[in-house]
Amino acid sequence: MPTFKDVYAVLPVSDHAAAVAWYERWIGRRPDTEPMEGVAEWRIAGSAGIQVAHDPEPAGKSTVVIGVEDIDETVGDLAERGVECGPVQDFGFVKLTEIVDPAGNKVTFVWENPSPE
């Protein structure tokens, strides 16, 4: 298997400016880089990141899943930033919630229960 360096989830959007503003609100900062017009990137964990790219045709059809340390803290932090989460779903071994960006792309936050019953 090859050695991988970075992983980015690409989320296509139709209104790049609105999407960047929305992602800035929930991530809490400006993009780490904007390598070209219509592309903004945030490193969110180690060598993993999110890339928001202006690409109207597939906009709103993507999902990214992000593991979190504490689902309740994540929901609370997002609420403080004005980002509304869906209900927290509890499956015993995992809890999850999702947010939807202005284009309709889904960002799902997942907490894994270290001691499921």
C-alpha positions in Angstrom: 0.0 0.0 0.0 1.3 3.5 -0.7 2.2 5.9 2.1 -0.4 8.6 2.3 0.4 12.1 3.5 -2.9 14.0 3.7 -6.6 13.4 3.4 -9.1 16.1 2.4 -12.9 15.8 2.0 -14.0 17.9 -0.9 -17.3 19.5 -0.6 -18.6 21.1 -3.8 -20.7 24.2 -3.4 -22.5 26.6 -5.8 -22.0 29.8 -3.7 -18.4 29.8 -2.7 -18.5 33.0 -0.6 -21.6 31.9 1.4 -20.0 28.4 2.0 -16.7 29.9 3.2 -18.5 32.2 5.6 -20.6 29.3 6.9 -17.5 27.0 7.4 -15.6 29.8 9.0 -18.4 30.1 11.5 -18.4 26.5 12.6 -14.7 25.8 12.3 -14.0 29.1 14.1 -11.4 30.6 11.8 -10.6 31.6 8.2 -9.4 28.9 5.8 -5.8 27.7 6.4 -5.2 28.1 2.7 -6.9 29.2 -0.5 -4.7 27.6 -3.1 -6.7 28.9 -6.1 -9.8 30.9 -6.8 -13.0 29.1 -5.7 -11.1 26.7 -3.3 -10.7 27.1 0.5 -9.1 24.5 2.8 -9.1 24.0 6.5 -6.9 21.4 8.3 -9.2 20.0 11.0 -7.2 17.1 12.5 -3.6 16.0 12.0 -3.3 15.5 8.3 -7.0 15.6 7.5 -8.9 18.5 6.2 -12.0 19.9 4.5 -11.8 21.6 1.1 -14.7 23.7 -0.1 -14.7 24.0 -3.8 -16.9 26.0 -6.2 -18.4 23.3 -8.4 -22.1 23.9 -8.9 -23.1 20.7 -10.7 -22.4 18.2 -7.9 -23.0 20.8 -5.1 -24.9 19.5 -2.1 -24.4 15.8 -2.8 -21.5 15.1 -0.5 -21.1 13.9 3.0 -18.1 14.0 5.3 -17.9 12.1 8.6 -15.8 13.6 11.4 -15.0 11.7 14.6 -15.2 13.8 17.8 -14.1 13.4 21.4 -17.4 14.6 22.9 -20.6 14.8 20.9 -22.4 17.0 23.5 -19.5 19.4 23.6 -19.5 19.5 19.8 -23.2 20.2 19.6 -22.9 23.0 22.3 -20.0 24.6 20.6 -21.8 24.6 17.2 -24.9 26.1 18.9 -22.7 28.9 20.3 -21.4 29.6 16.8 -25.0 29.8 15.4 -24.7 26.5 13.6 -27.8 24.3 14.1 -27.3 20.5 14.5 -29.8 17.8 13.8 -30.9 15.6 16.8 -28.2 13.5 18.4 -28.9 9.9 17.5 -27.8 7.3 20.1 -27.1 3.8 18.8 -25.3 2.7 22.0 -21.9 2.1 20.3 -22.0 5.5 18.6 -23.7 8.8 18.9 -24.0 11.1 15.9 -25.4 14.4 14.7 -25.2 16.3 11.5 -25.1 19.8 10.1 -25.9 20.8 6.5 -23.9 23.5 4.7 -25.6 26.2 2.5 -25.2 24.0 -0.6 -26.8 20.9 1.1 -23.6 18.9 1.8 -23.8 17.0 5.1 -21.2 17.0 7.8 -21.8 14.2 10.3 -20.1 14.2 13.7 -19.6 10.8 15.3 -18.6 9.9 18.9 -17.6 6.3 19.4 -18.6 4.8 22.8 -15.4 3.3 24.3 -17.4 0.8 26.3 -20.6 -0.1 24.5 -23.0 -2.4 26.4 
